[in-house]
Amino acid sequence: MNKPLRYCFYKRFSLILLFSVVVASVIVIRVERMVLVRDLEHRGANIVQALSSATLEAIPSQDYTAMERYIKDIVQAGFVSSIAVFADDGAVLAGQPMPPDSHLLFVEHPIRRDHASYGTVQLAFSTAWIDSITWKIVYCAGAVVAVLHVVGLALINVVLNNTIYQPLNVLQQAIHEISEGNLTKKIELTGPQECNSIGESFNVMAARLADSFSQLKESRQHLELERQKLAAVVACMTEGLFVTDNDGVIVSFNESAARITGYSEKEAVGRPCGEIFQFTVSADARALNNVPNTDIHVETTLKTQDGRLLDVSVGSAVLLDSTGKSIGGVQTFRDISDEKKRHEFYCRTEKLAALGQLAAGVAHEINTPLGNIIGYASMIPQSDDVEKNHQRVSVIVEQARKCSEIVKGLLDYSRASISKLTEIDLNESVLAVVKVLQLQLKQKDAVLTLDLSQQPSMVLADSRKAEQLILNLVLNAIQAIDVGGEVHLRTWQDKEMAHLLVQDNGPGVPEELRCRIFDPFVTTKPVGEGTGLGLAICAGIIDELDGLLELIHTGSGAGFMISLPCYGGENDPAEWPAG
């Protein structure tokens, strides 16, 4: 049990004082007794010496009465208990010997003359009066100890109050005020040096606490402001957001997530992610498996509470603490169902726009064989020459077949379909596109240069989408050049890829648009002459074909390079195309 400082100090002071006084008293008493005993011994020695001289005359004459008288006179002095005179043989010649006792002090002196010994004089002193003096000293010492103890405690109490208790009370009061929030409290340094040192340390501590509290308050205000900003951002996000712990349990669920999934925040928080996201979102959210990689724009499928399937774009990242340890994950998802539908619509719109531009060329191509058909058909009824009519019918059939091929190609181009990868010759696809674009080339009086590889450039692709890809790029090049401009097409191949370079000598792509040229609605054409979807559709097609579409710098104009995976065995490598 804890004791007050005053109690501990008084107890130890009393023990030390008592021990010191006892030791001092014992030493004083022993010294006092030693001095008194030595005084008695000295006085006894003088008495027995004088008595020895007096009995020296009485022993030879055997005058024992004189010796008894001497003894009686000495005993009557009051401090001598007994005196006895012994012969050499131990016989008592005079007096009454005393038996050995702790309260008696014996002093002896021989009776001799020259070298002749006649006996011994023995004197016994009582030490009772020494004991009485000793006890008086003890009593006085006890009284002195008690007085000194009381006086010492009183003085110590005053000293303790002035040097320890008052500074401690001041310090305790200051600590209490600081605990109540008064961080400006200071201690006046008016006590002893040690207490002043403690008070100075306390003042420094209070000042640092005040600074730390001020900084903490500012930090808390800043954190609260940032928290409110973050909460407002999360609340205003159009994307769904949910946070999970390491076990995949949802701990946060924003309003957009509730709107997209149909689950309220109350229904979602505290439940495993797999119970809410009952389709592939849980599998694609890599943060749920504590995978450190950050994924963005991963397209997957989400099943809502009412059973609808939505196409969503998912982002996922792991949450780490200050030590780098995983504490959960954050996932975002966005409903892209309408975007995908719009993208498909834009693709068809761009295709229809391209078809509109091709309409004149198609009409021109069809008009010629149709004119031939009409002409030859009108000649048949007017002639009876069977051989010539057979020739005319053959021409009509051939011209009709050409019209059918043109119409079939147009229908195939405009029809949406799933990619079917087959082995095709890139050179043939280029030639087919060039044939379709003859009218556009004539209208621009453009010079078309073909530099096709000598060997077939066999690639694995969907023939219709490959032709659409080439068609869009070549048509863009024709539209970009001035009248009399040039368009250059070159194919080559290496061990893994077959390449097509579509290059023009037009104005080129501005520097500020090069990083966004494949984004939707980004175009270099004047307003009203382009939708900005052509290159975006080309990028989508090239992704489906597992190929690569690049904008390259050729010195003048614009250059787009298509790279498609080769089909079959190894081919000879080729150098990068020159500008």
Order of alpha helices (4+ residues) and beta strands (2+ residues): alpha-alpha-beta-beta-beta-beta-alpha-alpha-alpha-beta-beta-alpha-alpha-alpha-alpha-beta-beta-beta-alpha-alpha-beta-alpha-alpha-beta-beta-alpha-beta-beta-alpha-beta-beta
